[in-house]
Amino acid sequence: MFGLSKEEIMMLLEKVELADNQKNAIADIFHLNNMRIEQQLALIIHLVIDERERNITNNTYLN
């Protein structure tokens, strides 16, 4: 996992004087955002690897 888990975010929020439901909502938002970033990063890595493999294949056929 790339970002903080919801539990880790909740632990950080324990120091803040907010209601539990507010802390939970904040933790959910950060956790969902972290998951979205991870998915986008995985897609980018996949696209880069595919492009690199295509370039290697094309260079092999040309030589």
mmCIF file of the N, C-alpha and C atoms, coordinates in Angstrom:
data_MODEL
# 
_entry.id   MODEL 
# 
loop_
_atom_site.group_PDB 
_atom_site.id 
_atom_site.type_symbol 
_atom_site.label_atom_id 
_atom_site.label_alt_id 
_atom_site.label_comp_id 
_atom_site.label_asym_id 
_atom_site.label_entity_id 
_atom_site.label_seq_id 
_atom_site.pdbx_PDB_ins_code 
_atom_site.Cartn_x 
_atom_site.Cartn_y 
_atom_site.Cartn_z 
_atom_site.occupancy 
_atom_site.B_iso_or_equiv 
_atom_site.pdbx_formal_charge 
_atom_site.auth_seq_id 
_atom_site.auth_comp_id 
_atom_site.auth_asym_id 
_atom_site.auth_atom_id 
_atom_site.pdbx_PDB_model_num 
ATOM 1   N N  . MET A 1 1  ? 0.840   -1.179 0.000   1.00 0.00 ? 1  MET A N  1 
ATOM 2   C CA . MET A 1 1  ? 0.000   0.000  0.000   1.00 0.00 ? 1  MET A CA 1 
ATOM 3   C C  . MET A 1 1  ? 0.888   1.246  0.000   1.00 0.00 ? 1  MET A C  1 
ATOM 4   N N  . PHE A 1 2  ? 0.508   2.181  -0.796  1.00 0.00 ? 2  PHE A N  1 
ATOM 5   C CA . PHE A 1 2  ? 1.307   3.378  -0.993  1.00 0.00 ? 2  PHE A CA 1 
ATOM 6   C C  . PHE A 1 2  ? 1.098   4.411  0.118   1.00 0.00 ? 2  PHE A C  1 
ATOM 7   N N  . GLY A 1 3  ? -0.152  4.682  0.459   1.00 0.00 ? 3  GLY A N  1 
ATOM 8   C CA . GLY A 1 3  ? -0.464  5.714  1.448   1.00 0.00 ? 3  GLY A CA 1 
ATOM 9   C C  . GLY A 1 3  ? -0.778  5.126  2.806   1.00 0.00 ? 3  GLY A C  1 
ATOM 10  N N  . LEU A 1 4  ? -1.264  5.970  3.673   1.00 0.00 ? 4  LEU A N  1 
ATOM 11  C CA . LEU A 1 4  ? -1.632  5.532  5.015   1.00 0.00 ? 4  LEU A CA 1 
ATOM 12  C C  . LEU A 1 4  ? -2.943  4.760  4.986   1.00 0.00 ? 4  LEU A C  1 
ATOM 13  N N  . SER A 1 5  ? -3.054  3.779  5.866   1.00 0.00 ? 5  SER A N  1 
ATOM 14  C CA . SER A 1 5  ? -4.322  3.065  6.005   1.00 0.00 ? 5  SER A CA 1 
ATOM 15  C C  . SER A 1 5  ? -5.309  3.952  6.778   1.00 0.00 ? 5  SER A C  1 
ATOM 16  N N  . LYS A 1 6  ? -6.575  3.558  6.741   1.00 0.00 ? 6  LYS A N  1 
ATOM 17  C CA . LYS A 1 6  ? -7.581  4.324  7.471   1.00 0.00 ? 6  LYS A CA 1 
ATOM 18  C C  . LYS A 1 6  ? -7.266  4.333  8.969   1.00 0.00 ? 6  LYS A C  1 
ATOM 19  N N  . GLU A 1 7  ? -6.798  3.194  9.478   1.00 0.00 ? 7  GLU A N  1 
ATOM 20  C CA . GLU A 1 7  ? -6.461  3.099  10.897  1.00 0.00 ? 7  GLU A CA 1 
ATOM 21  C C  . GLU A 1 7  ? -5.315  4.052  11.255  1.00 0.00 ? 7  GLU A C  1 
ATOM 22  N N  . GLU A 1 8  ? -4.324  4.137  10.389  1.00 0.00 ? 8  GLU A N  1 
ATOM 23  C CA . GLU A 1 8  ? -3.200  5.047  10.648  1.00 0.00 ? 8  GLU A CA 1 
ATOM 24  C C  . GLU A 1 8  ? -3.655  6.504  10.622  1.00 0.00 ? 8  GLU A C  1 
ATOM 25  N N  . ILE A 1 9  ? -4.546  6.819  9.699   1.00 0.00 ? 9  ILE A N  1 
ATOM 26  C CA . ILE A 1 9  ? -5.090  8.178  9.633   1.00 0.00 ? 9  ILE A CA 1 
ATOM 27  C C  . ILE A 1 9  ? -5.887  8.491  10.893  1.00 0.00 ? 9  ILE A C  1 
ATOM 28  N N  . MET A 1 10 ? -6.680  7.522  11.352  1.00 0.00 ? 10 MET A N  1 
ATOM 29  C CA . MET A 1 10 ? -7.464  7.713  12.576  1.00 0.00 ? 10 MET A CA 1 
ATOM 30  C C  . MET A 1 10 ? -6.548  7.939  13.778  1.00 0.00 ? 10 MET A C  1 
ATOM 31  N N  . MET A 1 11 ? -5.446  7.215  13.829  1.00 0.00 ? 11 MET A N  1 
ATOM 32  C CA . MET A 1 11 ? -4.500  7.411  14.934  1.00 0.00 ? 11 MET A CA 1 
ATOM 33  C C  . MET A 1 11 ? -3.936  8.824  14.927  1.00 0.00 ? 11 MET A C  1 
ATOM 34  N N  . LEU A 1 12 ? -3.628  9.338  13.734  1.00 0.00 ? 12 LEU A N  1 
ATOM 35  C CA . LEU A 1 12 ? -3.125  10.707 13.639  1.00 0.00 ? 12 LEU A CA 1 
ATOM 36  C C  . LEU A 1 12 ? -4.191  11.723 14.049  1.00 0.00 ? 12 LEU A C  1 
ATOM 37  N N  . LEU A 1 13 ? -5.433  11.425 13.731  1.00 0.00 ? 13 LEU A N  1 
ATOM 38  C CA . LEU A 1 13 ? -6.525  12.343 14.048  1.00 0.00 ? 13 LEU A CA 1 
ATOM 39  C C  . LEU A 1 13 ? -6.916  12.313 15.522  1.00 0.00 ? 13 LEU A C  1 
ATOM 40  N N  . GLU A 1 14 ? -6.451  11.337 16.275  1.00 0.00 ? 14 GLU A N  1 
ATOM 41  C CA . GLU A 1 14 ? -6.771  11.283 17.704  1.00 0.00 ? 14 GLU A CA 1 
ATOM 42  C C  . GLU A 1 14 ? -6.272  12.523 18.452  1.00 0.00 ? 14 GLU A C  1 
ATOM 43  N N  . LYS A 1 15 ? -5.234  13.150 17.927  1.00 0.00 ? 15 LYS A N  1 
ATOM 44  C CA . LYS A 1 15 ? -4.656  14.332 18.565  1.00 0.00 ? 15 LYS A CA 1 
ATOM 45  C C  . LYS A 1 15 ? -5.486  15.586 18.312  1.00 0.00 ? 15 LYS A C  1 
ATOM 46  N N  . VAL A 1 16 ? -6.438  15.493 17.380  1.00 0.00 ? 16 VAL A N  1 
ATOM 47  C CA . VAL A 1 16 ? -7.246  16.644 16.989  1.00 0.00 ? 16 VAL A CA 1 
ATOM 48  C C  . VAL A 1 16 ? -8.566  16.616 17.754  1.00 0.00 ? 16 VAL A C  1 
ATOM 49  N N  . GLU A 1 17 ? -9.003  17.765 18.188  1.00 0.00 ? 17 GLU A N  1 
ATOM 50  C CA . GLU A 1 17 ? -10.255 17.850 18.938  1.00 0.00 ? 17 GLU A CA 1 
ATOM 51  C C  . GLU A 1 17 ? -11.433 17.985 17.980  1.00 0.00 ? 17 GLU A C  1 
ATOM 52  N N  . LEU A 1 18 ? -11.875 16.833 17.492  1.00 0.00 ? 18 LEU A N  1 
ATOM 53  C CA . LEU A 1 18 ? -13.048 16.770 16.622  1.00 0.00 ? 18 LEU A CA 1 
ATOM 54  C C  . LEU A 1 18 ? -13.944 15.638 17.107  1.00 0.00 ? 18 LEU A C  1 
ATOM 55  N N  . ALA A 1 19 ? -15.188 15.671 16.670  1.00 0.00 ? 19 ALA A N  1 
ATOM 56  C CA . ALA A 1 19 ? -16.106 14.572 16.984  1.00 0.00 ? 19 ALA A CA 1 
ATOM 57  C C  . ALA A 1 19 ? -15.650 13.320 16.228  1.00 0.00 ? 19 ALA A C  1 
ATOM 58  N N  . ASP A 1 20 ? -15.984 12.157 16.777  1.00 0.00 ? 20 ASP A N  1 
ATOM 59  C CA . ASP A 1 20 ? -15.565 10.903 16.151  1.00 0.00 ? 20 ASP A CA 1 
ATOM 60  C C  . ASP A 1 20 ? -16.074 10.760 14.723  1.00 0.00 ? 20 ASP A C  1 
ATOM 61  N N  . ASN A 1 21 ? -17.310 11.202 14.476  1.00 0.00 ? 21 ASN A N  1 
ATOM 62  C CA . ASN A 1 21 ? -17.845 11.080 13.116  1.00 0.00 ? 21 ASN A CA 1 
ATOM 63  C C  . ASN A 1 21 ? -17.093 11.985 12.139  1.00 0.00 ? 21 ASN A C  1 
ATOM 64  N N  . GLN A 1 22 ? -16.608 13.136 12.626  1.00 0.00 ? 22 GLN A N  1 
ATOM 65  C CA . GLN A 1 22 ? -15.805 14.011 11.773  1.00 0.00 ? 22 GLN A CA 1 
ATOM 66  C C  . GLN A 1 22 ? -14.449 13.371 11.474  1.00 0.00 ? 22 GLN A C  1 
ATOM 67  N N  . LYS A 1 23 ? -13.838 12.790 12.484  1.00 0.00 ? 23 LYS A N  1 
ATOM 68  C CA . LYS A 1 23 ? -12.557 12.104 12.282  1.00 0.00 ? 23 LYS A CA 1 
ATOM 69  C C  . LYS A 1 23 ? -12.720 10.953 11.303  1.00 0.00 ? 23 LYS A C  1 
ATOM 70  N N  . ASN A 1 24 ? -13.816 10.205 11.453  1.00 0.00 ? 24 ASN A N  1 
ATOM 71  C CA . ASN A 1 24 ? -14.081 9.078  10.568  1.00 0.00 ? 24 ASN A CA 1 
ATOM 72  C C  . ASN A 1 24 ? -14.267 9.542  9.124   1.00 0.00 ? 24 ASN A C  1 
ATOM 73  N N  . ALA A 1 25 ? -14.992 10.632 8.941   1.00 0.00 ? 25 ALA A N  1 
ATOM 74  C CA . ALA A 1 25 ? -15.215 11.177 7.597   1.00 0.00 ? 25 ALA A CA 1 
ATOM 75  C C  . ALA A 1 25 ? -13.894 11.634 6.973   1.00 0.00 ? 25 ALA A C  1 
ATOM 76  N N  . ILE A 1 26 ? -13.063 12.304 7.746   1.00 0.00 ? 26 ILE A N  1 
ATOM 77  C CA . ILE A 1 26 ? -11.756 12.751 7.254   1.00 0.00 ? 26 ILE A CA 1 
ATOM 78  C C  . ILE A 1 26 ? -10.887 11.554 6.887   1.00 0.00 ? 26 ILE A C  1 
ATOM 79  N N  . ALA A 1 27 ? -10.882 10.549 7.734   1.00 0.00 ? 27 ALA A N  1 
ATOM 80  C CA . ALA A 1 27 ? -10.085 9.353  7.462   1.00 0.00 ? 27 ALA A CA 1 
ATOM 81  C C  . ALA A 1 27 ? -10.572 8.653  6.194   1.00 0.00 ? 27 ALA A C  1 
ATOM 82  N N  . ASP A 1 28 ? -11.879 8.580  6.006   1.00 0.00 ? 28 ASP A N  1 
ATOM 83  C CA . ASP A 1 28 ? -12.437 7.966  4.793   1.00 0.00 ? 28 ASP A CA 1 
ATOM 84  C C  . ASP A 1 28 ? -11.996 8.729  3.545   1.00 0.00 ? 28 ASP A C  1 
ATOM 85  N N  . ILE A 1 29 ? -12.067 10.045 3.609   1.00 0.00 ? 29 ILE A N  1 
ATOM 86  C CA . ILE A 1 29 ? -11.689 10.873 2.453   1.00 0.00 ? 29 ILE A CA 1 
ATOM 87  C C  . ILE A 1 29 ? -10.218 10.663 2.106   1.00 0.00 ? 29 ILE A C  1 
ATOM 88  N N  . PHE A 1 30 ? -9.349  10.731 3.090   1.00 0.00 ? 30 PHE A N  1 
ATOM 89  C CA . PHE A 1 30 ? -7.922  10.547 2.828   1.00 0.00 ? 30 PHE A CA 1 
ATOM 90  C C  . PHE A 1 30 ? -7.631  9.142  2.320   1.00 0.00 ? 30 PHE A C  1 
ATOM 91  N N  . HIS A 1 31 ? -8.275  8.149  2.931   1.00 0.00 ? 31 HIS A N  1 
ATOM 92  C CA . HIS A 1 31 ? -8.022  6.768  2.526   1.00 0.00 ? 31 HIS A CA 1 
ATOM 93  C C  . HIS A 1 31 ? -8.486  6.522  1.090   1.00 0.00 ? 31 HIS A C  1 
ATOM 94  N N  . LEU A 1 32 ? -9.671  7.001  0.741   1.00 0.00 ? 32 LEU A N  1 
ATOM 95  C CA . LEU A 1 32 ? -10.169 6.851  -0.632  1.00 0.00 ? 32 LEU A CA 1 
ATOM 96  C C  . LEU A 1 32 ? -9.277  7.578  -1.627  1.00 0.00 ? 32 LEU A C  1 
ATOM 97  N N  . ASN A 1 33 ? -8.793  8.744  -1.234  1.00 0.00 ? 33 ASN A N  1 
ATOM 98  C CA . ASN A 1 33 ? -7.891  9.497  -2.098  1.00 0.00 ? 33 ASN A CA 1 
ATOM 99  C C  . ASN A 1 33 ? -6.580  8.730  -2.301  1.00 0.00 ? 33 ASN A C  1 
ATOM 100 N N  . ASN A 1 34 ? -6.057  8.147  -1.226  1.00 0.00 ? 34 ASN A N  1 
ATOM 101 C CA . ASN A 1 34 ? -4.834  7.345  -1.339  1.00 0.00 ? 34 ASN A CA 1 
ATOM 102 C C  . ASN A 1 34 ? -5.041  6.158  -2.280  1.00 0.00 ? 34 ASN A C  1 
ATOM 103 N N  . MET A 1 35 ? -6.191  5.505  -2.168  1.00 0.00 ? 35 MET A N  1 
ATOM 104 C CA . MET A 1 35 ? -6.471  4.360  -3.042  1.00 0.00 ? 35 MET A CA 1 
ATOM 105 C C  . MET A 1 35 ? -6.561  4.800  -4.501  1.00 0.00 ? 35 MET A C  1 
ATOM 106 N N  . ARG A 1 36 ? -7.156  5.951  -4.752  1.00 0.00 ? 36 ARG A N  1 
ATOM 107 C CA . ARG A 1 36 ? -7.256  6.470  -6.128  1.00 0.00 ? 36 ARG A CA 1 
ATOM 108 C C  . ARG A 1 36 ? -5.868  6.781  -6.676  1.00 0.00 ? 36 ARG A C  1 
ATOM 109 N N  . ILE A 1 37 ? -5.020  7.384  -5.856  1.00 0.00 ? 37 ILE A N  1 
ATOM 110 C CA . ILE A 1 37 ? -3.652  7.679  -6.288  1.00 0.00 ? 37 ILE A CA 1 
ATOM 111 C C  . ILE A 1 37 ? -2.906  6.386  -6.612  1.00 0.00 ? 37 ILE A C  1 
ATOM 112 N N  . GLU A 1 38 ? -3.071  5.362  -5.767  1.00 0.00 ? 38 GLU A N  1 
ATOM 113 C CA . GLU A 1 38 ? -2.428  4.070  -6.010  1.00 0.00 ? 38 GLU A CA 1 
ATOM 114 C C  . GLU A 1 38 ? -2.890  3.471  -7.328  1.00 0.00 ? 38 GLU A C  1 
ATOM 115 N N  . GLN A 1 39 ? -4.180  3.539  -7.615  1.00 0.00 ? 39 GLN A N  1 
ATOM 116 C CA . GLN A 1 39 ? -4.710  2.990  -8.861  1.00 0.00 ? 39 GLN A CA 1 
ATOM 117 C C  . GLN A 1 39 ? -4.153  3.735  -10.065 1.00 0.00 ? 39 GLN A C  1 
ATOM 118 N N  . GLN A 1 40 ? -4.081  5.057  -9.973  1.00 0.00 ? 40 GLN A N  1 
ATOM 119 C CA . GLN A 1 40 ? -3.552  5.845  -11.081 1.00 0.00 ? 40 GLN A CA 1 
ATOM 120 C C  . GLN A 1 40 ? -2.068  5.573  -11.289 1.00 0.00 ? 40 GLN A C  1 
ATOM 121 N N  . LEU A 1 41 ? -1.338  5.429  -10.198 1.00 0.00 ? 41 LEU A N  1 
ATOM 122 C CA . LEU A 1 41 ? 0.084   5.113  -10.291 1.00 0.00 ? 41 LEU A CA 1 
ATOM 123 C C  . LEU A 1 41 ? 0.291   3.740  -10.925 1.00 0.00 ? 41 LEU A C  1 
ATOM 124 N N  . ALA A 1 42 ? -0.522  2.760  -10.539 1.00 0.00 ? 42 ALA A N  1 
ATOM 125 C CA . ALA A 1 42 ? -0.426  1.424  -11.125 1.00 0.00 ? 42 ALA A CA 1 
ATOM 126 C C  . ALA A 1 42 ? -0.708  1.475  -12.625 1.00 0.00 ? 42 ALA A C  1 
ATOM 127 N N  . LEU A 1 43 ? -1.693  2.256  -13.035 1.00 0.00 ? 43 LEU A N  1 
ATOM 128 C CA . LEU A 1 43 ? -2.014  2.386  -14.455 1.00 0.00 ? 43 LEU A CA 1 
ATOM 129 C C  . LEU A 1 43 ? -0.855  3.024  -15.211 1.00 0.00 ? 43 LEU A C  1 
ATOM 130 N N  . ILE A 1 44 ? -0.288  4.086  -14.657 1.00 0.00 ? 44 ILE A N  1 
ATOM 131 C CA . ILE A 1 44 ? 0.842   4.758  -15.308 1.00 0.00 ? 44 ILE A CA 1 
ATOM 132 C C  . ILE A 1 44 ? 2.018   3.800  -15.461 1.00 0.00 ? 44 ILE A C  1 
ATOM 133 N N  . ILE A 1 45 ? 2.321   3.056  -14.405 1.00 0.00 ? 45 ILE A N  1 
ATOM 134 C CA . ILE A 1 45 ? 3.425   2.095  -14.460 1.00 0.00 ? 45 ILE A CA 1 
ATOM 135 C C  . ILE A 1 45 ? 3.142   1.049  -15.538 1.00 0.00 ? 45 ILE A C  1 
ATOM 136 N N  . HIS A 1 46 ? 1.912   0.562  -15.599 1.00 0.00 ? 46 HIS A N  1 
ATOM 137 C CA . HIS A 1 46 ? 1.541   -0.428 -16.606 1.00 0.00 ? 46 HIS A CA 1 
ATOM 138 C C  . HIS A 1 46 ? 1.721   0.133  -18.017 1.00 0.00 ? 46 HIS A C  1 
ATOM 139 N N  . LEU A 1 47 ? 1.283   1.382  -18.235 1.00 0.00 ? 47 LEU A N  1 
ATOM 140 C CA . LEU A 1 47 ? 1.420   2.001  -19.554 1.00 0.00 ? 47 LEU A CA 1 
ATOM 141 C C  . LEU A 1 47 ? 2.884   2.199  -19.932 1.00 0.00 ? 47 LEU A C  1 
ATOM 142 N N  . VAL A 1 48 ? 3.701   2.593  -18.980 1.00 0.00 ? 48 VAL A N  1 
ATOM 143 C CA . VAL A 1 48 ? 5.131   2.793  -19.243 1.00 0.00 ? 48 VAL A CA 1 
ATOM 144 C C  . VAL A 1 48 ? 5.792   1.466  -19.603 1.00 0.00 ? 48 VAL A C  1 
ATOM 145 N N  . ILE A 1 49 ? 5.463   0.420  -18.869 1.00 0.00 ? 49 ILE A N  1 
ATOM 146 C CA . ILE A 1 49 ? 6.035   -0.902 -19.158 1.00 0.00 ? 49 ILE A CA 1 
ATOM 147 C C  . ILE A 1 49 ? 5.601   -1.378 -20.542 1.00 0.00 ? 49 ILE A C  1 
ATOM 148 N N  . ASP A 1 50 ? 4.319   -1.212 -20.875 1.00 0.00 ? 50 ASP A N  1 
ATOM 149 C CA . ASP A 1 50 ? 3.833   -1.604 -22.203 1.00 0.00 ? 50 ASP A CA 1 
ATOM 150 C C  . ASP A 1 50 ? 4.560   -0.845 -23.305 1.00 0.00 ? 50 ASP A C  1 
ATOM 151 N N  . GLU A 1 51 ? 4.731   0.447  -23.126 1.00 0.00 ? 51 GLU A N  1 
ATOM 152 C CA . GLU A 1 51 ? 5.417   1.267  -24.133 1.00 0.00 ? 51 GLU A CA 1 
ATOM 153 C C  . GLU A 1 51 ? 6.866   0.832  -24.274 1.00 0.00 ? 51 GLU A C  1 
ATOM 154 N N  . ARG A 1 52 ? 7.500   0.549  -23.161 1.00 0.00 ? 52 ARG A N  1 
ATOM 155 C CA . ARG A 1 52 ? 8.895   0.107  -23.203 1.00 0.00 ? 52 ARG A CA 1 
ATOM 156 C C  . ARG A 1 52 ? 9.017   -1.227 -23.934 1.00 0.00 ? 52 ARG A C  1 
ATOM 157 N N  . GLU A 1 53 ? 8.101   -2.149 -23.659 1.00 0.00 ? 53 GLU A N  1 
ATOM 158 C CA . GLU A 1 53 ? 8.110   -3.443 -24.340 1.00 0.00 ? 53 GLU A CA 1 
ATOM 159 C C  . GLU A 1 53 ? 7.880   -3.277 -25.841 1.00 0.00 ? 53 GLU A C  1 
ATOM 160 N N  . ARG A 1 54 ? 6.970   -2.358 -26.219 1.00 0.00 ? 54 ARG A N  1 
ATOM 161 C CA . ARG A 1 54 ? 6.740   -2.088 -27.642 1.00 0.00 ? 54 ARG A CA 1 
ATOM 162 C C  . ARG A 1 54 ? 8.005   -1.547 -28.292 1.00 0.00 ? 54 ARG A C  1 
ATOM 163 N N  . ASN A 1 55 ? 8.677   -0.634 -27.626 1.00 0.00 ? 55 ASN A N  1 
ATOM 164 C CA . ASN A 1 55 ? 9.904   -0.065 -28.179 1.00 0.00 ? 55 ASN A CA 1 
ATOM 165 C C  . ASN A 1 55 ? 10.985  -1.126 -28.339 1.00 0.00 ? 55 ASN A C  1 
ATOM 166 N N  . ILE A 1 56 ? 11.104  -2.001 -27.361 1.00 0.00 ? 56 ILE A N  1 
ATOM 167 C CA . ILE A 1 56 ? 12.111  -3.082 -27.436 1.00 0.00 ? 56 ILE A CA 1 
ATOM 168 C C  . ILE A 1 56 ? 11.776  -4.011 -28.601 1.00 0.00 ? 56 ILE A C  1 
ATOM 169 N N  . THR A 1 57 ? 10.493  -4.351 -28.746 1.00 0.00 ? 57 THR A N  1 
ATOM 170 C CA . THR A 1 57 ? 10.055  -5.228 -29.829 1.00 0.00 ? 57 THR A CA 1 
ATOM 171 C C  . THR A 1 57 ? 10.317  -4.575 -31.191 1.00 0.00 ? 57 THR A C  1 
ATOM 172 N N  . ASN A 1 58 ? 9.966   -3.311 -31.316 1.00 0.00 ? 58 ASN A N  1 
ATOM 173 C CA . ASN A 1 58 ? 10.187  -2.600 -32.585 1.00 0.00 ? 58 ASN A CA 1 
ATOM 174 C C  . ASN A 1 58 ? 11.668  -2.517 -32.920 1.00 0.00 ? 58 ASN A C  1 
ATOM 175 N N  . ASN A 1 59 ? 12.488  -2.240 -31.926 1.00 0.00 ? 59 ASN A N  1 
ATOM 176 C CA . ASN A 1 59 ? 13.925  -2.143 -32.173 1.00 0.00 ? 59 ASN A CA 1 
ATOM 177 C C  . ASN A 1 59 ? 14.500  -3.502 -32.556 1.00 0.00 ? 59 ASN A C  1 
ATOM 178 N N  . THR A 1 60 ? 13.969  -4.568 -31.975 1.00 0.00 ? 60 THR A N  1 
ATOM 179 C CA . THR A 1 60 ? 14.446  -5.914 -32.300 1.00 0.00 ? 60 THR A CA 1 
ATOM 180 C C  . THR A 1 60 ? 14.126  -6.260 -33.750 1.00 0.00 ? 60 THR A C  1 
ATOM 181 N N  . TYR A 1 61 ? 12.922  -5.915 -34.206 1.00 0.00 ? 61 TYR A N  1 
ATOM 182 C CA . TYR A 1 61 ? 12.538  -6.206 -35.586 1.00 0.00 ? 61 TYR A CA 1 
ATOM 183 C C  . TYR A 1 61 ? 13.311  -5.346 -36.586 1.00 0.00 ? 61 TYR A C  1 
ATOM 184 N N  . LEU A 1 62 ? 13.650  -4.159 -36.199 1.00 0.00 ? 62 LEU A N  1 
ATOM 185 C CA . LEU A 1 62 ? 14.370  -3.274 -37.109 1.00 0.00 ? 62 LEU A CA 1 
ATOM 186 C C  . LEU A 1 62 ? 15.824  -3.681 -37.290 1.00 0.00 ? 62 LEU A C  1 
ATOM 187 N N  . ASN A 1 63 ? 16.398  -4.292 -36.260 1.00 0.00 ? 63 ASN A N  1 
ATOM 188 C CA . ASN A 1 63 ? 17.819  -4.676 -36.344 1.00 0.00 ? 63 ASN A CA 1 
ATOM 189 C C  . ASN A 1 63 ? 17.933  -6.005 -36.925 1.00 0.00 ? 63 ASN A C  1 
# 
